[in-house]
Amino acid sequence: MNARARRPADLLPIVLGGTIFTLGALVAHGRGPGRFETDVFRWVNDLPAGLRLPLETVMQLGTALAVVVVAALALVFRRYRMALSALVSGLAGSIVAHFMRELVGRGRPLDLLNDVIVWGPRITGFGYPSGHTTTAAALVAGTTPYLPRGARRAAWIAVAFVALARVYVGAHLPLDVIGGAALGWAIGSAVNLVLGGPGSDSP
């Protein structure tokens, strides 16, 4: 497996993602949402009940199971570096998000707002950043360099729907999922920088 050369431009998503996450964390630290964020949350949380099944389905992209499935599929197609990147990126996203939530200490919608619609079980603990969104974004950032352009776009659209779903089900506020997407982008990009990105392991 020959990795492509590492380029200075590979640092750009790490810096941008890390900066967006940090700025969001400073805003979110110990605070509830402002009026604009509350309005956006209400709009998404009030979307029709018929969207629950499709949104909860796509939301699974942000779980450990999705990470394992993507890594396994990459192995089946003998994309060994992609499998490693998927596994490391996805699991790192999940772990880092957990520790960042404890550090930032922002409550979830049910803690901070009234009349929140909750689809599914009530989730406790802190909310910034969204773990599902962080994991999904890290997984996608870690694997999209190995995919054709159309598949890359589809993968990032799926991440956007994961973020939308987490707000819709009442688990997170909008800033939580924005921070999660930025953090995951930075993590997946960092993993690819370390591993070297796509090489000659393509079938």
C-alpha positions as CSV (number, residue, x, y, z in Angstrom):
1,M,0.0,0.0,0.0
2,N,1.7,3.2,-1.2
3,A,0.3,6.3,0.4
4,R,0.0,9.5,-1.5
5,A,2.4,12.3,-0.5
6,R,1.2,14.4,2.4
7,R,0.5,18.0,1.4
8,P,0.3,21.2,3.5
9,A,-3.3,21.6,2.2
10,D,-4.2,18.5,4.2
11,L,-3.9,20.7,7.3
12,L,-6.6,23.1,6.2
13,P,-9.7,21.0,7.2
14,I,-8.0,20.3,10.5
15,V,-7.4,24.0,11.3
16,L,-10.9,25.1,10.0
17,G,-12.7,22.3,11.7
18,G,-10.9,22.8,15.0
19,T,-11.4,26.5,14.9
20,I,-15.2,26.2,14.2
21,F,-15.5,23.6,17.0
22,T,-13.5,25.8,19.5
23,L,-15.5,28.9,18.7
24,G,-18.7,26.9,19.2
25,A,-17.5,25.5,22.5
26,L,-16.7,29.0,23.8
27,V,-20.3,30.1,22.9
28,A,-21.9,26.9,24.3
29,H,-19.9,26.6,27.5
30,G,-22.4,26.5,30.3
31,R,-25.0,28.4,28.3
32,G,-28.4,27.8,26.9
33,P,-29.4,28.8,23.3
34,G,-30.0,32.3,22.1
35,R,-33.2,33.4,20.4
36,F,-32.0,32.5,16.9
37,E,-30.7,29.1,17.9
38,T,-34.0,28.4,19.7
39,D,-36.0,29.4,16.7
40,V,-34.0,27.1,14.5
41,F,-34.4,24.3,17.0
42,R,-38.2,24.8,17.2
43,W,-38.5,24.7,13.4
44,V,-36.6,21.4,13.0
45,N,-38.1,19.8,16.1
46,D,-41.6,20.6,14.9
47,L,-41.2,18.9,11.5
48,P,-43.9,16.3,10.7
49,A,-44.0,13.0,12.5
50,G,-43.8,11.2,9.2
51,L,-40.1,12.1,9.0
52,R,-39.2,10.1,12.1
53,L,-38.4,6.8,10.4
54,P,-36.2,8.1,7.6
55,L,-34.3,10.5,9.8
56,E,-33.8,7.9,12.6
57,T,-32.6,5.5,9.9
58,V,-29.9,7.9,8.5
59,M,-29.0,8.8,12.1
60,Q,-27.5,5.4,12.5
61,L,-24.5,6.6,10.4
62,G,-23.3,8.2,13.6
63,T,-23.1,5.0,15.6
64,A,-20.3,2.5,16.3
65,L,-22.1,-0.1,14.3
66,A,-21.9,2.1,11.2
67,V,-18.2,2.5,11.7
68,V,-17.7,-1.3,11.9
69,V,-19.9,-1.9,8.9
70,V,-18.0,0.6,6.7
71,A,-14.7,-0.8,7.8
72,A,-15.8,-4.3,7.1
73,L,-17.1,-3.4,3.6
74,A,-13.8,-1.7,2.8
75,L,-12.0,-4.9,3.8
76,V,-14.3,-7.0,1.6
77,F,-13.3,-4.8,-1.4
78,R,-9.7,-5.0,-0.3
79,R,-9.4,-1.3,0.5
80,Y,-7.3,-1.9,3.5
81,R,-6.1,1.7,4.2
82,M,-9.7,2.9,3.8
83,A,-10.8,0.3,6.4
84,L,-8.2,1.4,8.8
85,S,-9.1,5.1,8.3
86,A,-12.8,4.3,8.8
87,L,-12.2,2.4,12.0
88,V,-9.8,4.9,13.5
89,S,-11.7,8.0,12.4
90,G,-15.1,6.8,13.6
91,L,-14.0,5.5,16.9
92,A,-11.8,8.6,17.6
93,G,-14.8,10.8,16.8
94,S,-17.0,9.0,19.3
95,I,-14.4,9.0,22.1
96,V,-13.3,12.6,21.6
97,A,-16.9,13.9,21.4
98,H,-17.6,12.2,24.8
99,F,-14.7,13.9,26.5
100,M,-15.5,17.3,24.9
101,R,-19.1,17.1,26.1
102,E,-17.9,16.7,29.7
103,L,-15.5,19.6,29.2
104,V,-18.0,22.1,27.7
105,G,-20.8,21.2,30.0
106,R,-23.8,22.4,27.9
107,G,-27.2,20.9,28.6
108,R,-29.5,19.3,26.1
109,P,-32.8,20.8,24.8
110,L,-34.9,19.2,27.6
111,D,-32.6,20.8,30.2
112,L,-32.7,24.2,28.6
113,L,-36.1,24.6,26.8
114,N,-39.7,24.0,27.4
115,D,-42.1,22.0,25.2
116,V,-39.4,19.9,23.5
117,I,-40.7,17.1,21.3
118,V,-38.7,14.0,22.0
119,W,-38.8,11.1,19.6
120,G,-37.4,7.9,21.2
121,P,-35.8,7.5,24.6
122,R,-34.9,10.6,26.7
123,I,-31.1,11.1,26.5
124,T,-29.3,12.6,29.5
125,G,-25.9,14.2,29.9
126,F,-24.3,17.1,28.2
127,G,-25.0,18.1,24.6
128,Y,-22.0,19.9,22.9
129,P,-20.9,18.4,20.6
130,S,-23.3,15.9,19.2
131,G,-21.7,12.5,19.4
132,H,-23.7,11.0,16.5
133,T,-22.7,14.0,14.3
134,T,-19.1,13.9,15.3
135,T,-18.8,10.2,14.6
136,A,-20.6,10.5,11.3
137,A,-18.5,13.4,10.1
138,A,-15.2,11.8,11.3
139,L,-16.2,8.6,9.5
140,V,-17.0,10.4,6.3
141,A,-13.9,12.7,6.4
142,G,-11.8,9.6,7.0
143,T,-13.2,7.6,4.0
144,T,-14.3,10.1,1.3
145,P,-10.7,10.5,-0.1
146,Y,-11.1,6.9,-1.3
147,L,-14.5,7.5,-3.0
148,P,-15.5,9.1,-6.3
149,R,-16.8,12.6,-6.4
150,G,-20.5,11.7,-6.5
151,A,-20.1,9.3,-3.5
152,R,-18.3,12.0,-1.6
153,R,-21.2,14.4,-2.0
154,A,-23.7,11.8,-1.0
155,A,-21.7,10.9,2.1
156,W,-21.6,14.6,3.3
157,I,-25.2,15.0,2.5
158,A,-25.8,12.0,4.8
159,V,-23.8,13.7,7.6
160,A,-26.1,16.8,7.2
161,F,-29.1,14.6,7.6
162,V,-27.6,13.0,10.7
163,A,-27.2,16.5,12.2
164,L,-30.8,17.4,11.2
165,A,-32.1,14.2,12.7
166,R,-30.4,14.8,16.1
167,V,-32.1,18.1,16.4
168,Y,-35.4,16.7,15.1
169,V,-35.5,13.9,17.7
170,G,-34.9,16.5,20.5
171,A,-31.5,15.3,21.5
172,H,-29.4,18.3,20.5
173,L,-29.5,22.0,19.8
174,P,-28.3,23.3,16.4
175,L,-24.9,24.5,17.7
176,D,-24.3,21.0,19.1
177,V,-24.5,19.4,15.7
178,I,-22.5,22.2,14.0
179,G,-19.7,21.7,16.5
180,G,-19.9,17.9,16.1
181,A,-19.6,18.2,12.3
182,A,-16.6,20.5,12.6
183,L,-14.9,18.3,15.2
184,G,-15.5,15.2,13.1
185,W,-14.2,16.8,10.0
186,A,-11.0,17.8,11.8
187,I,-10.6,14.3,13.3
188,G,-11.1,12.4,10.1
189,S,-8.8,14.7,8.2
190,A,-6.1,14.3,10.9
191,V,-6.3,10.6,10.6
192,N,-5.9,10.8,6.9
193,L,-2.9,13.1,7.3
194,V,-1.3,10.6,9.7
195,L,-2.1,7.5,7.5
196,G,-1.2,9.3,4.3
197,G,-4.5,8.9,2.4
198,P,-5.3,6.8,-0.6
199,G,-2.6,4.8,-2.3
200,S,-2.2,1.7,-4.4
201,D,-4.6,-0.4,-2.4
202,S,-7.4,0.4,-4.8
203,P,-8.7,-2.8,-6.5
